[in-house]
Amino acid sequence: MKITSPKILAVAIREQRKKMGLTQKETADRVGMKQSTVSGFENTPDKSKLETLFKLLSSLDLELQVTERNVPEKSGGGWMRE
């Protein structure tokens, strides 16, 4: 899934949690956080801490990978002259 916003990230986290058959409480218990923290991330991810994201990823056996965007090549495919 291509993640382009905090909300899309929260949807991906929620989908994985449900796919694994876990409640918010069970997910939280796996990494020592409160159920309300999981709920907060799923509903308002833009207000969550980065640490929360990494704990949730760990709880759900997910990892974060950062890659360059696919930038379309300009016509000519080479250096542009000035």
N, CA, C and O atoms as CSV, one atom per row, in Angstrom:
chain,resi,resn,atom,element,x,y,z
A,1,MET,N,N,0.849,-1.177,0.000
A,1,MET,CA,C,0.000,0.000,0.000
A,1,MET,C,C,0.891,1.236,0.000
A,1,MET,O,O,1.847,1.322,0.771
A,2,LYS,N,N,0.577,2.173,-0.855
A,2,LYS,CA,C,1.324,3.425,-0.915
A,2,LYS,C,C,0.770,4.374,0.154
A,2,LYS,O,O,-0.420,4.688,0.161
A,3,ILE,N,N,1.629,4.815,1.035
A,3,ILE,CA,C,1.230,5.689,2.140
A,3,ILE,C,C,1.615,7.119,1.792
A,3,ILE,O,O,2.795,7.427,1.624
A,4,THR,N,N,0.624,7.986,1.683
A,4,THR,CA,C,0.882,9.379,1.321
A,4,THR,C,C,0.348,10.381,2.338
A,4,THR,O,O,0.469,11.590,2.143
A,5,SER,N,N,-0.243,9.882,3.423
A,5,SER,CA,C,-0.756,10.785,4.455
A,5,SER,C,C,-0.890,10.022,5.771
A,5,SER,O,O,-0.924,8.791,5.776
A,6,PRO,N,N,-0.965,10.747,6.881
A,6,PRO,CA,C,-1.159,10.082,8.172
A,6,PRO,C,C,-2.441,9.240,8.206
A,6,PRO,O,O,-2.457,8.164,8.805
A,7,LYS,N,N,-3.502,9.718,7.574
A,7,LYS,CA,C,-4.776,8.992,7.585
A,7,LYS,C,C,-4.659,7.661,6.850
A,7,LYS,O,O,-5.184,6.648,7.314
A,8,ILE,N,N,-3.972,7.655,5.700
A,8,ILE,CA,C,-3.785,6.407,4.957
A,8,ILE,C,C,-2.936,5.437,5.776
A,8,ILE,O,O,-3.178,4.230,5.754
A,9,LEU,N,N,-1.956,5.954,6.489
A,9,LEU,CA,C,-1.132,5.119,7.362
A,9,LEU,C,C,-1.990,4.489,8.459
A,9,LEU,O,O,-1.848,3.304,8.759
A,10,ALA,N,N,-2.866,5.271,9.047
A,10,ALA,CA,C,-3.746,4.761,10.102
A,10,ALA,C,C,-4.673,3.671,9.571
A,10,ALA,O,O,-4.927,2.680,10.255
A,11,VAL,N,N,-5.174,3.854,8.359
A,11,VAL,CA,C,-6.035,2.840,7.739
A,11,VAL,C,C,-5.255,1.540,7.544
A,11,VAL,O,O,-5.778,0.458,7.811
A,12,ALA,N,N,-4.015,1.640,7.084
A,12,ALA,CA,C,-3.181,0.451,6.876
A,12,ALA,C,C,-2.933,-0.282,8.195
A,12,ALA,O,O,-2.983,-1.511,8.247
A,13,ILE,N,N,-2.668,0.471,9.247
A,13,ILE,CA,C,-2.445,-0.120,10.573
A,13,ILE,C,C,-3.712,-0.824,11.050
A,13,ILE,O,O,-3.656,-1.960,11.523
A,14,ARG,N,N,-4.849,-0.151,10.925
A,14,ARG,CA,C,-6.127,-0.738,11.351
A,14,ARG,C,C,-6.436,-2.012,10.555
A,14,ARG,O,O,-6.855,-3.019,11.126
A,15,GLU,N,N,-6.227,-1.961,9.236
A,15,GLU,CA,C,-6.499,-3.133,8.400
A,15,GLU,C,C,-5.633,-4.322,8.808
A,15,GLU,O,O,-6.116,-5.454,8.859
A,16,GLN,N,N,-4.366,-4.072,9.096
A,16,GLN,CA,C,-3.476,-5.158,9.519
A,16,GLN,C,C,-3.916,-5.722,10.865
A,16,GLN,O,O,-3.909,-6.936,11.068
A,17,ARG,N,N,-4.295,-4.842,11.778
A,17,ARG,CA,C,-4.756,-5.296,13.096
A,17,ARG,C,C,-5.972,-6.211,12.946
A,17,ARG,O,O,-6.037,-7.276,13.559
A,18,LYS,N,N,-6.928,-5.786,12.128
A,18,LYS,CA,C,-8.139,-6.585,11.927
A,18,LYS,C,C,-7.827,-7.885,11.187
A,18,LYS,O,O,-8.403,-8.929,11.492
A,19,LYS,N,N,-6.924,-7.821,10.226
A,19,LYS,CA,C,-6.506,-9.019,9.484
A,19,LYS,C,C,-5.920,-10.065,10.430
A,19,LYS,O,O,-6.101,-11.267,10.236
A,20,MET,N,N,-5.218,-9.588,11.451
A,20,MET,CA,C,-4.617,-10.487,12.439
A,20,MET,C,C,-5.623,-10.924,13.508
A,20,MET,O,O,-5.301,-11.745,14.367
A,21,GLY,N,N,-6.840,-10.375,13.453
A,21,GLY,CA,C,-7.879,-10.735,14.409
A,21,GLY,C,C,-7.660,-10.172,15.795
A,21,GLY,O,O,-8.098,-10.760,16.784
A,22,LEU,N,N,-6.981,-9.032,15.876
A,22,LEU,CA,C,-6.669,-8.419,17.167
A,22,LEU,C,C,-7.581,-7.237,17.457
A,22,LEU,O,O,-7.951,-6.485,16.556
A,23,THR,N,N,-7.935,-7.087,18.716
A,23,THR,CA,C,-8.638,-5.883,19.148
A,23,THR,C,C,-7.603,-4.789,19.398
A,23,THR,O,O,-6.400,-5.049,19.413
A,24,GLN,N,N,-8.083,-3.574,19.592
A,24,GLN,CA,C,-7.168,-2.486,19.942
A,24,GLN,C,C,-6.464,-2.806,21.258
A,24,GLN,O,O,-5.269,-2.547,21.401
A,25,LYS,N,N,-7.192,-3.365,22.212
A,25,LYS,CA,C,-6.607,-3.701,23.520
A,25,LYS,C,C,-5.524,-4.762,23.383
A,25,LYS,O,O,-4.453,-4.632,23.976
A,26,GLU,N,N,-5.789,-5.801,22.615
A,26,GLU,CA,C,-4.790,-6.858,22.419
A,26,GLU,C,C,-3.542,-6.310,21.732
A,26,GLU,O,O,-2.418,-6.669,22.081
A,27,THR,N,N,-3.754,-5.442,20.758
A,27,THR,CA,C,-2.633,-4.820,20.055
A,27,THR,C,C,-1.808,-3.990,21.027
A,27,THR,O,O,-0.579,-4.065,21.033
A,28,ALA,N,N,-2.482,-3.206,21.838
A,28,ALA,CA,C,-1.807,-2.360,22.820
A,28,ALA,C,C,-1.038,-3.194,23.844
A,28,ALA,O,O,0.101,-2.871,24.182
A,29,ASP,N,N,-1.651,-4.246,24.328
A,29,ASP,CA,C,-1.021,-5.098,25.345
A,29,ASP,C,C,0.272,-5.739,24.849
A,29,ASP,O,O,1.180,-5.995,25.640
A,30,ARG,N,N,0.358,-5.994,23.566
A,30,ARG,CA,C,1.553,-6.642,23.008
A,30,ARG,C,C,2.811,-5.787,23.158
A,30,ARG,O,O,3.923,-6.314,23.190
A,31,VAL,N,N,2.633,-4.465,23.251
A,31,VAL,CA,C,3.794,-3.570,23.346
A,31,VAL,C,C,3.716,-2.619,24.537
A,31,VAL,O,O,4.452,-1.634,24.594
A,32,GLY,N,N,2.834,-2.906,25.481
A,32,GLY,CA,C,2.780,-2.125,26.711
A,32,GLY,C,C,2.248,-0.713,26.568
A,32,GLY,O,O,2.762,0.218,27.187
A,33,MET,N,N,1.220,-0.555,25.754
A,33,MET,CA,C,0.580,0.762,25.660
A,33,MET,C,C,-0.903,0.619,25.989
A,33,MET,O,O,-1.408,-0.494,26.141
A,34,LYS,N,N,-1.582,1.730,26.096
A,34,LYS,CA,C,-3.004,1.724,26.417
A,34,LYS,C,C,-3.837,1.550,25.148
A,34,LYS,O,O,-3.422,1.933,24.054
A,35,GLN,N,N,-5.016,0.966,25.321
A,35,GLN,CA,C,-5.956,0.820,24.200
A,35,GLN,C,C,-6.307,2.181,23.628
A,35,GLN,O,O,-6.472,2.320,22.416
A,36,SER,N,N,-6.421,3.182,24.481
A,36,SER,CA,C,-6.779,4.528,24.018
A,36,SER,C,C,-5.704,5.115,23.104
A,36,SER,O,O,-6.007,5.947,22.249
A,37,THR,N,N,-4.456,4.691,23.275
A,37,THR,CA,C,-3.375,5.158,22.404
A,37,THR,C,C,-3.538,4.573,21.007
A,37,THR,O,O,-3.337,5.268,20.011
A,38,VAL,N,N,-3.900,3.296,20.934
A,38,VAL,CA,C,-4.150,2.660,19.633
A,38,VAL,C,C,-5.334,3.335,18.958
A,38,VAL,O,O,-5.281,3.648,17.769
A,39,SER,N,N,-6.392,3.558,19.708
A,39,SER,CA,C,-7.570,4.233,19.173
A,39,SER,C,C,-7.220,5.633,18.681
A,39,SER,O,O,-7.650,6.049,17.605
A,40,GLY,N,N,-6.443,6.349,19.473
A,40,GLY,CA,C,-6.029,7.696,19.084
A,40,GLY,C,C,-5.247,7.698,17.795
A,40,GLY,O,O,-5.448,8.567,16.946
A,41,PHE,N,N,-4.346,6.723,17.633
A,41,PHE,CA,C,-3.568,6.653,16.401
A,41,PHE,C,C,-4.471,6.350,15.213
A,41,PHE,O,O,-4.336,6.966,14.156
A,42,GLU,N,N,-5.385,5.411,15.379
A,42,GLU,CA,C,-6.256,5.028,14.270
A,42,GLU,C,C,-7.217,6.146,13.870
A,42,GLU,O,O,-7.614,6.234,12.708
A,43,ASN,N,N,-7.590,6.992,14.815
A,43,ASN,CA,C,-8.569,8.042,14.525
A,43,ASN,C,C,-7.963,9.412,14.244
A,43,ASN,O,O,-8.503,10.167,13.437
A,44,THR,N,N,-6.863,9.741,14.890
A,44,THR,CA,C,-6.199,11.031,14.660
A,44,THR,C,C,-4.688,10.825,14.601
A,44,THR,O,O,-3.962,11.256,15.497
A,45,PRO,N,N,-4.218,10.166,13.547
A,45,PRO,CA,C,-2.791,9.827,13.468
A,45,PRO,C,C,-1.871,11.037,13.408
A,45,PRO,O,O,-0.716,10.959,13.827
A,46,ASP,N,N,-2.369,12.148,12.894
A,46,ASP,CA,C,-1.536,13.350,12.786
A,46,ASP,C,C,-1.203,13.949,14.151
A,46,ASP,O,O,-0.331,14.812,14.251
A,47,LYS,N,N,-1.890,13.498,15.202
A,47,LYS,CA,C,-1.618,13.997,16.549
A,47,LYS,C,C,-0.849,12.982,17.391
A,47,LYS,O,O,-0.622,13.198,18.582
A,48,SER,N,N,-0.452,11.879,16.768
A,48,SER,CA,C,0.246,10.807,17.488
A,48,SER,C,C,1.752,10.991,17.445
A,48,SER,O,O,2.291,11.674,16.574
A,49,LYS,N,N,2.417,10.370,18.402
A,49,LYS,CA,C,3.879,10.417,18.468
A,49,LYS,C,C,4.476,9.389,17.512
A,49,LYS,O,O,3.869,8.355,17.231
A,50,LEU,N,N,5.654,9.685,17.026
A,50,LEU,CA,C,6.379,8.760,16.165
A,50,LEU,C,C,6.658,7.450,16.906
A,50,LEU,O,O,6.613,6.372,16.313
A,51,GLU,N,N,6.942,7.552,18.184
A,51,GLU,CA,C,7.177,6.365,19.014
A,51,GLU,C,C,5.968,5.429,18.987
A,51,GLU,O,O,6.128,4.208,18.965
A,52,THR,N,N,4.765,5.995,18.987
A,52,THR,CA,C,3.544,5.195,18.927
A,52,THR,C,C,3.483,4.413,17.626
A,52,THR,O,O,3.132,3.233,17.623
A,53,LEU,N,N,3.823,5.064,16.525
A,53,LEU,CA,C,3.841,4.384,15.232
A,53,LEU,C,C,4.752,3.163,15.280
A,53,LEU,O,O,4.348,2.074,14.871
A,54,PHE,N,N,5.966,3.330,15.771
A,54,PHE,CA,C,6.914,2.220,15.788
A,54,PHE,C,C,6.479,1.099,16.730
A,54,PHE,O,O,6.734,-0.072,16.450
A,55,LYS,N,N,5.836,1.438,17.826
A,55,LYS,CA,C,5.309,0.398,18.717
A,55,LYS,C,C,4.189,-0.379,18.031
A,55,LYS,O,O,4.114,-1.603,18.145
A,56,LEU,N,N,3.320,0.336,17.321
A,56,LEU,CA,C,2.239,-0.339,16.605
A,56,LEU,C,C,2.786,-1.227,15.492
A,56,LEU,O,O,2.322,-2.352,15.308
A,57,LEU,N,N,3.758,-0.731,14.759
A,57,LEU,CA,C,4.377,-1.541,13.708
A,57,LEU,C,C,4.941,-2.826,14.302
A,57,LEU,O,O,4.764,-3.904,13.735
A,58,SER,N,N,5.611,-2.715,15.428
A,58,SER,CA,C,6.183,-3.880,16.096
A,58,SER,C,C,5.091,-4.847,16.545
A,58,SER,O,O,5.210,-6.058,16.360
A,59,SER,N,N,4.048,-4.314,17.123
A,59,SER,CA,C,2.949,-5.131,17.617
A,59,SER,C,C,2.282,-5.926,16.501
A,59,SER,O,O,1.798,-7.037,16.720
A,60,LEU,N,N,2.260,-5.348,15.306
A,60,LEU,CA,C,1.560,-5.969,14.175
A,60,LEU,C,C,2.508,-6.641,13.184
A,60,LEU,O,O,2.109,-6.979,12.070
A,61,ASP,N,N,3.756,-6.832,13.590
A,61,ASP,CA,C,4.755,-7.484,12.737
A,61,ASP,C,C,4.907,-6.787,11.385
A,61,ASP,O,O,5.000,-7.437,10.344
A,62,LEU,N,N,4.929,-5.465,11.419
A,62,LEU,CA,C,5.122,-4.657,10.216
A,62,LEU,C,C,6.443,-3.916,10.317
A,62,LEU,O,O,7.011,-3.788,11.402
A,63,GLU,N,N,6.927,-3.430,9.188
A,63,GLU,CA,C,8.128,-2.596,9.189
A,63,GLU,C,C,7.903,-1.409,8.265
A,63,GLU,O,O,7.053,-1.443,7.375
A,64,LEU,N,N,8.674,-0.372,8.494
A,64,LEU,CA,C,8.596,0.847,7.697
A,64,LEU,C,C,9.779,0.880,6.746
A,64,LEU,O,O,10.920,0.678,7.161
A,65,GLN,N,N,9.509,1.136,5.471
A,65,GLN,CA,C,10.565,1.295,4.480
A,65,GLN,C,C,10.368,2.635,3.794
A,65,GLN,O,O,9.249,3.010,3.445
A,66,VAL,N,N,11.461,3.347,3.605
A,66,VAL,CA,C,11.407,4.647,2.938
A,66,VAL,C,C,12.076,4.494,1.583
A,66,VAL,O,O,13.213,4.031,1.491
A,67,THR,N,N,11.369,4.884,0.537
A,67,THR,CA,C,11.911,4.808,-0.816
A,67,THR,C,C,11.684,6.129,-1.531
A,67,THR,O,O,10.831,6.926,-1.141
A,68,GLU,N,N,12.451,6.344,-2.570
A,68,GLU,CA,C,12.264,7.548,-3.373
A,68,GLU,C,C,10.958,7.440,-4.145
A,68,GLU,O,O,10.527,6.350,-4.522
A,69,ARG,N,N,10.347,8.581,-4.369
A,69,ARG,CA,C,9.150,8.611,-5.199
A,69,ARG,C,C,9.538,8.306,-6.632
A,69,ARG,O,O,10.665,8.565,-7.054
A,70,ASN,N,N,8.603,7.761,-7.367
A,70,ASN,CA,C,8.818,7.574,-8.796
A,70,ASN,C,C,8.595,8.916,-9.474
A,70,ASN,O,O,7.461,9.370,-9.624
A,71,VAL,N,N,9.680,9.538,-9.877
A,71,VAL,CA,C,9.604,10.848,-10.515
A,71,VAL,C,C,9.684,10.631,-12.017
A,71,VAL,O,O,10.663,10.070,-12.508
A,72,PRO,N,N,8.665,11.070,-12.758
A,72,PRO,CA,C,8.705,10.875,-14.210
A,72,PRO,C,C,9.880,11.621,-14.831
A,72,PRO,O,O,10.208,12.742,-14.441
A,73,GLU,N,N,10.492,10.976,-15.794
A,73,GLU,CA,C,11.632,11.568,-16.485
A,73,GLU,C,C,11.147,12.658,-17.427
A,73,GLU,O,O,10.100,12.516,-18.060
A,74,LYS,N,N,11.898,13.739,-17.521
A,74,LYS,CA,C,11.539,14.813,-18.451
A,74,LYS,C,C,11.834,14.350,-19.868
A,74,LYS,O,O,12.695,13.495,-20.077
A,75,SER,N,N,11.128,14.907,-20.837
A,75,SER,CA,C,11.346,14.499,-22.225
A,75,SER,C,C,12.803,14.699,-22.611
A,75,SER,O,O,13.435,15.668,-22.191
A,76,GLY,N,N,13.323,13.798,-23.398
A,76,GLY,CA,C,14.723,13.860,-23.781
A,76,GLY,C,C,15.573,12.974,-22.902
A,76,GLY,O,O,16.609,12.479,-23.344
A,77,GLY,N,N,15.159,12.763,-21.672
A,77,GLY,CA,C,15.819,11.838,-20.786
A,77,GLY,C,C,17.221,12.219,-20.349
A,77,GLY,O,O,17.863,11.438,-19.647
A,78,GLY,N,N,17.721,13.377,-20.729
A,78,GLY,CA,C,19.075,13.743,-20.351
A,78,GLY,C,C,19.098,15.067,-19.631
A,78,GLY,O,O,18.070,15.571,-19.178
A,79,TRP,N,N,20.286,15.619,-19.535
A,79,TRP,CA,C,20.446,16.915,-18.891
A,79,TRP,C,C,19.842,17.993,-19.774
A,79,TRP,O,O,19.907,17.920,-21.001
A,80,MET,N,N,19.260,18.984,-19.139
A,80,MET,CA,C,18.692,20.104,-19.893
A,80,MET,C,C,19.740,21.193,-20.045
A,80,MET,O,O,20.504,21.462,-19.119
A,81,ARG,N,N,19.773,21.810,-21.204
A,81,ARG,CA,C,20.683,22.933,-21.429
A,81,ARG,C,C,20.038,24.211,-20.950
A,81,ARG,O,O,18.818,24.371,-20.986
A,82,GLU,N,N,20.877,25.108,-20.504
A,82,GLU,CA,C,20.369,26.413,-20.061
A,82,GLU,C,C,20.568,27.429,-21.136
A,82,GLU,O,O,20.206,28.593,-20.960
